[in-house]
Amino acid sequence: MDGVTWETYAEGLEDRLVDLHGRVHRGAYRAPPSRRVYIPKEDGGQRPLGIASLEDKILQRAVTDTILVPLYETEFLGFSYGFRPGRGTHNALDAVTVGVERRKVNWIVDADIRGFFDNLDRDHLVRMLGRRIGDTRVIRLITKWLNAGVMEGTDWSDTGKGTPQGAIVSACLANVYLHYVLDHWFQNEWRKRMAGGDTIIVRYADDFVCGFQDQSDAKRFLRDLGERLAHHGLELHPDKTRLIEFGRFARANRRKRGQGKPETFDFLGMTHFCEQTRKGGFRVGRKPSRKRVRRTLRRIKEALRMRWHDNRHETAKWLGRVINGWLNYYAVPGSSQCLQGFIYQCKRLLLRALRRRSQKDRTEWRDIDTLTAAHWPKASIRHPWPAQRLVV
C-alpha cells in the first residue's frame, strides 16, 4: 500500500519499531487507508479486499495476538470455529455432521449474511469492544483502523460502516461482532427461551448452519434472526438463505408426501446430503461442492494453457501438487467416488493440454497414466470420520 517492503523496513528495524511504539502510545499514529482489490466470487460477482500498509500489518498482528485473542478466547463459545487458535474448517465440518447425526435435527437453516464485512455497524462494534477492553488507547487505535477508509487508484472513500475484509485484525473483530450479535444471543437467550425442541449451531466466521428438531422453531428463528441482524446493521441474503428438511427422517417423510430426495446444503466448500449406511442407518454424506469443483477445474485449465511449452514431466509434477492440496482438504470419508471423478477430469485436461502443444503431438491416454503414476498422489481418504476427530 505504502510502497515499503519488508526488506526495506528491516533496515534499522529496531529504531523503526521504537518509533512506531512511541507514536501509538502518544496517540500520534495515523492509520493509512487500505488499498482496495477485488477477487472473483463463486456466484460471478467480486469480493472486495482491503490490503493494509506494512506498519498497519505489524500493529494489527501485535494487537490481535497479544490483546484480542487472549482476551476473547475465554469468551467465545464452543460452536464458533473461524480464525481461532487450534480450530479449523474441518473441526466445524465435523461438528455439523456429528450434531445432525446425534441430535434430534429434522430441519436445517442454511443462512447467509449479505455483505457482512462491508456492513457491520462500527458504533456497535466499538461498544462491544468496550465491554472487555478498558484501555482507551487500544479502542482508539482500532477505531482509527475502522475509519481509515480505502483507496481505489487515487480515489479515497469511506462508507462509514464495515471493516476491510482481508485485514489481519478484521477476522477477530468479525468474531467479536458475531459473538454478541449471534452466538451469545442464540445460546443464552433464544435457545433457552424460544426453542421448544433440540437445536444445534455451528459458525465459521460469517458462515453458519443451524439445525432444529421442529419446523416451527426453525421458522421462528429465521424471523427473530432477521430482526436481530437488522438491529445491528445486517441482513440475511434472501436468495442464499434457506430452510430445508434434513435429517434421519427426511427421506421417509418426503417419500410419504410424494416428494423427491431431501435437499442438500453447502458449508465450507462441502455439499452435505442425507445418506443411508450399509446397515440401513442414517448418515450425513459429504462431497466437494459442485461450484468448487468447477472453479478449480476452470483454473487448472487456464494454468495449463500457460504451460503448453513446458516439459511434460514438470507440468505433471505441478498438477500433482495442485491435486495433493485438493485432496488434503476434500478427501473426507465417503467422498472416494467424487475424488476419482475429479482426478479423471484433471487427466482429461492434461491430455488435452499436451495434445494442443503441437499438431504432431501423439500423446495417448496410456502416456497420461504413466505420467500420473509417477507424479500424482493416490486418491486416498486423508481425514478420519467426524466422530473420531471430534472427541480428540
C-alpha positions in Angstrom: 0.0 0.0 0.0 2.7 2.5 1.0 5.4 1.1 -1.2 7.5 -0.1 1.7 8.7 -3.7 1.5 9.7 -6.0 4.4 13.3 -5.8 3.2 13.3 -2.0 3.3 11.6 -1.9 6.7 14.2 -4.4 8.1 16.9 -1.7 7.6 17.1 -0.1 11.0 14.3 -2.3 12.3 14.8 -1.7 16.0 14.7 2.1 15.6 11.6 1.8 13.4 9.8 -0.3 15.9 10.7 2.1 18.8 9.3 5.0 16.8 6.2 3.1 15.9 5.7 2.1 19.6 6.1 5.7 20.7 3.6 7.1 18.1 1.0 4.5 19.2 1.3 5.3 22.9 1.2 9.1 22.3 -1.8 8.7 20.1 0.1 10.2 17.1 -0.2 7.1 14.9 -2.3 7.8 11.8 -3.8 4.7 10.2 -3.4 5.0 6.4 -6.2 3.8 4.1 -6.2 0.3 2.8 -5.7 -0.5 -0.9 -8.9 -1.9 -2.4 -8.5 -5.0 -4.6 -11.1 -7.4 -5.9 -11.2 -11.2 -6.2 -13.8 -13.2 -8.1 -16.7 -14.9 -6.1 -18.3 -18.2 -6.9 -21.5 -16.5 -7.9 -19.8 -14.5 -10.6 -19.5 -11.3 -8.5 -16.4 -9.7 -7.0 -15.3 -9.7 -3.4 -13.6 -6.5 -2.2 -10.5 -6.9 -0.1 -8.5 -4.3 1.9 -4.7 -4.5 1.7 -3.1 -2.7 4.7 0.2 -0.9 4.8 3.2 -2.7 6.3 3.2 -0.8 9.6 -0.6 -1.4 9.9 0.1 -5.2 9.4 2.7 -5.1 12.2 0.4 -3.3 14.6 -2.7 -5.3 13.7 -0.8 -8.6 14.3 0.5 -7.3 17.6 -2.9 -6.1 18.8 -4.6 -9.3 17.6 -2.1 -11.8 19.1 -1.3 -10.1 22.4 -4.7 -8.4 23.3 -7.7 -9.6 21.3 -7.1 -13.3 21.0 -6.1 -13.9 24.7 -8.9 -11.7 25.9 -11.7 -13.2 23.8 -10.7 -16.8 23.6 -12.2 -17.2 27.1 -15.4 -15.5 25.9 -16.1 -17.2 22.5 -18.4 -20.2 22.6 -17.6 -23.7 21.6 -19.6 -23.7 18.3 -17.5 -20.8 16.9 -14.6 -22.1 14.8 -13.4 -19.5 12.4 -10.0 -17.8 12.8 -9.4 -19.3 16.3 -6.2 -21.0 17.6 -6.4 -24.8 17.3 -9.6 -24.7 15.3 -10.1 -25.1 11.5 -12.6 -25.7 8.8 -12.7 -29.5 9.3 -13.4 -29.1 13.0 -16.5 -27.1 12.0 -17.5 -29.6 9.3 -17.1 -32.4 11.9 -19.3 -30.6 14.4 -22.1 -30.1 11.8 -22.0 -33.8 10.9 -21.9 -35.1 14.4 -24.6 -32.6 15.5 -27.0 -33.7 12.8 -26.4 -37.4 13.3 -26.6 -37.5 17.1 -29.1 -34.7 17.9 -32.8 -34.6 17.0 -32.3 -32.5 13.9 -35.0 -32.5 11.2 -34.7 -29.1 9.7 -31.6 -27.0 8.6 -31.3 -23.3 8.3 -28.6 -22.6 5.8 -28.1 -18.9 6.4 -26.0 -16.2 4.6 -25.4 -12.7 5.8 -25.3 -10.3 2.9 -22.0 -8.4 2.7 -21.1 -8.9 6.4 -17.7 -7.3 6.4 -18.9 -4.3 4.4 -22.0 -3.6 6.5 -21.3 -4.3 10.2 -22.1 -1.3 12.4 -18.8 0.3 13.6 -20.5 2.0 16.6 -22.0 -1.2 17.8 -18.6 -2.9 17.4 -16.7 -0.3 19.4 -19.3 -0.5 22.2 -18.9 -4.3 22.2 -15.1 -4.0 22.4 -15.5 -1.5 25.3 -17.2 -4.2 27.4 -14.0 -6.1 27.8 -11.2 -3.6 26.8 -10.5 -0.9 29.4 -7.5 0.7 27.7 -8.8 3.6 25.7 -5.6 3.6 23.6 -6.5 0.2 22.2 -10.1 1.3 21.4 -8.8 4.5 19.8 -6.3 2.5 17.6 -9.0 0.1 16.4 -11.3 3.0 15.7 -8.6 4.5 13.5 -8.3 1.3 11.5 -12.1 1.2 11.1 -12.3 4.8 9.9 -9.2 4.8 7.7 -11.2 4.2 4.5 -9.9 2.6 1.3 -8.0 3.8 -1.8 -9.1 2.7 -5.3 -6.4 4.1 -7.6 -6.2 7.7 -6.5 -9.7 7.9 -5.0 -10.3 7.7 -1.3 -13.7 6.6 0.1 -15.3 5.5 3.3 -18.8 4.3 3.7 -18.9 4.8 7.5 -19.6 1.1 8.1 -17.8 -2.2 7.8 -14.2 -3.4 8.3 -11.8 -4.3 5.4 -12.1 -7.9 4.6 -8.5 -9.3 4.4 -7.1 -7.1 7.1 -5.4 -9.1 9.9 -7.5 -7.5 12.7 -10.8 -7.9 10.8 -11.1 -11.6 11.3 -11.0 -11.2 15.1 -13.3 -8.2 15.0 -15.8 -10.1 13.0 -15.8 -12.9 15.6 -16.3 -10.4 18.4 -19.2 -8.8 16.5 -21.0 -12.1 15.7 -20.2 -13.4 19.2 -22.6 -10.7 20.6 -25.0 -10.5 17.7 -25.4 -14.2 17.1 -23.6 -16.7 19.4 -24.4 -15.2 22.8 -27.9 -14.3 21.8 -28.6 -17.8 20.4 -27.0 -19.7 23.3 -28.2 -17.6 26.3 -31.5 -16.1 25.1 -33.1 -17.7 22.1 -32.3 -21.3 22.8 -33.3 -21.1 26.4 -36.5 -19.0 26.0 -37.8 -19.7 22.5 -36.8 -23.2 21.4 -39.2 -25.9 22.0 -37.1 -28.8 20.7 -33.5 -29.7 20.1 -31.2 -27.2 18.3 -27.6 -27.0 17.1 -25.5 -24.2 15.6 -22.0 -24.2 14.1 -20.4 -21.0 12.9 -17.2 -20.4 11.0 -16.5 -16.6 10.7 -19.7 -15.3 9.0 -20.9 -18.7 7.7 -23.1 -20.6 9.9 -25.6 -23.5 9.9 -28.4 -24.1 12.4 -30.3 -27.3 13.0 -33.8 -27.7 14.6 -36.0 -30.5 15.7 -39.2 -28.7 14.9 -40.1 -26.7 11.8 -41.9 -24.1 13.9 -38.7 -23.4 15.8 -36.8 -23.1 12.6 -39.2 -20.6 11.1 -39.4 -18.6 14.4 -35.6 -18.5 14.5 -35.4 -17.2 10.9 -37.8 -14.4 11.8 -36.1 -13.5 15.0 -32.7 -13.7 13.4 -33.7 -11.3 10.7 -34.9 -8.7 13.3 -31.7 -9.2 15.4 -29.4 -8.7 12.4 -31.4 -5.6 11.2 -30.9 -4.0 14.6 -27.1 -4.3 14.1 -27.0 -3.1 10.5 -27.0 -6.5 8.8 -29.5 -8.6 6.8 -29.9 -12.2 5.6 -29.4 -12.7 1.9 -32.9 -13.6 0.6 -31.6 -15.8 -2.3 -29.0 -17.7 -0.3 -30.8 -18.3 3.0 -32.9 -21.5 3.0 -34.9 -23.7 5.3 -34.7 -27.3 4.2 -35.9 -30.6 5.6 -32.8 -32.6 6.5 -32.0 -35.4 8.9 -32.6 -39.1 9.7 -36.4 -38.9 8.9 -36.2 -36.5 6.0 -36.1 -39.2 3.3 -39.1 -41.2 4.7 -41.2 -38.1 5.4 -40.7 -36.7 1.9 -41.5 -40.1 0.4 -44.8 -40.2 2.3 -45.7 -36.8 0.8 -44.7 -37.8 -2.7 -41.7 -35.6 -2.8 -38.2 -36.3 -4.1 -34.9 -36.7 -2.2 -34.1 -34.4 0.7 -32.4 -31.2 -0.4 -28.7 -30.6 0.2 -26.8 -27.7 1.7 -23.2 -26.4 1.2 -21.0 -25.4 4.1 -17.3 -24.5 3.8 -16.9 -26.0 0.4 -18.7 -29.3 1.2 -22.1 -30.4 0.0 -24.0 -32.2 2.8 -26.7 -34.7 1.9 -28.7 -37.5 3.6 -27.1 -40.9 3.1 -28.0 -44.4 4.1 -25.4 -46.7 5.7 -25.0 -50.3 4.6 -27.0 -51.4 7.6 -29.8 -49.0 6.8 -29.0 -46.3 9.3 -28.7 -42.6 8.7 -25.5 -40.8 8.0 -24.6 -37.3 6.7 -22.9 -37.7 3.4 -20.3 -35.1 2.3 -18.6 -34.4 -1.0 -16.9 -31.4 -2.7 -19.4 -28.8 -3.7 -20.1 -28.6 -7.5 -19.2 -24.9 -7.5 -15.8 -25.6 -6.0 -15.1 -28.5 -8.4 -16.0 -26.4 -11.4 -14.0 -23.4 -10.3 -10.9 -25.5 -9.6 -11.1 -27.3 -12.9 -11.5 -24.0 -14.7 -8.4 -22.6 -13.0 -6.4 -25.7 -13.8 -7.4 -25.4 -17.5 -6.3 -21.8 -17.6 -3.0 -22.6 -15.9 -2.3 -25.5 -18.2 -2.8 -23.2 -21.2 0.1 -21.1 -19.8 2.3 -24.2 -19.6 1.9 -25.6 -23.1 5.6 -25.3 -23.8 6.9 -26.6 -20.5 8.3 -30.0 -20.1 5.5 -32.6 -19.7 7.0 -34.1 -16.6 7.3 -30.7 -15.0 3.7 -29.9 -15.9 2.6 -33.2 -14.5 4.5 -32.6 -11.2 2.9 -29.1 -10.9 -0.6 -30.6 -11.4 0.2 -33.3 -8.9 0.9 -30.7 -6.3 -2.4 -29.0 -7.0 -4.2 -32.3 -6.7 -2.4 -33.0 -3.5 -3.6 -29.8 -2.0 -7.1 -30.6 -3.2 -7.0 -34.0 -1.5 -5.7 -32.5 1.7 -9.0 -30.6 2.1 -11.6 -32.7 0.3 -10.5 -36.3 0.9 -13.1 -37.0 3.6 -14.6 -40.4 4.3 -17.4 -41.3 1.9 -16.1 -39.0 -0.9 -14.0 -41.5 -2.8 -16.2 -41.6 -5.9 -16.1 -37.8 -6.2 -12.4 -37.7 -5.8 -11.9 -40.2 -8.5 -14.1 -38.2 -10.8 -12.1 -35.0 -10.1 -8.8 -36.8 -10.8 -10.3 -38.2 -14.1 -11.2 -34.7 -15.2 -7.7 -33.5 -14.4 -6.3 -36.3 -16.6 -8.5 -35.2 -19.4 -7.4 -31.6 -19.0 -3.7 -32.7 -19.0 -4.2 -34.9 -22.1 -5.9 -32.0 -24.0 -3.2 -29.5 -23.0 -0.4 -31.9 -24.1 -2.1 -32.6 -27.4 -2.6 -29.0 -28.2 1.0 -28.1 -27.9 1.6 -29.3 -31.5 -0.4 -30.8 -34.4 2.2 -33.6 -34.4 1.8 -34.5 -30.8 0.7 -38.1 -30.3 0.1 -38.2 -26.6 -2.3 -41.0 -25.7 -4.2 -42.0 -22.6 -1.6 -44.6 -21.6 1.0 -41.8 -21.6 -1.1 -39.8 -19.2 -1.4 -42.9 -16.9 2.4 -43.2 -16.9 2.8 -39.5 -16.0 0.2 -39.5 -13.3 1.5 -42.8 -11.8 5.0 -41.1 -11.5 4.0 -37.6 -10.3 0.4 -37.7 -8.8 -0.7 -38.7 -5.3 -3.1 -41.5 -4.8 -6.7 -40.5 -4.2 -6.9 -41.9 -0.7 -9.0 -40.7 2.2 -7.0 -38.3 4.4 -9.4 -37.4 7.2 -10.9 -39.6 9.9 -14.6 -40.0 10.4 -16.1 -36.9 12.1 -17.0 -38.6 15.3 -13.4 -39.9 15.7 -11.8 -36.5 15.4 -14.4 -34.5 17.3 -13.8 -36.4 20.6 -10.0 -36.0 20.5 
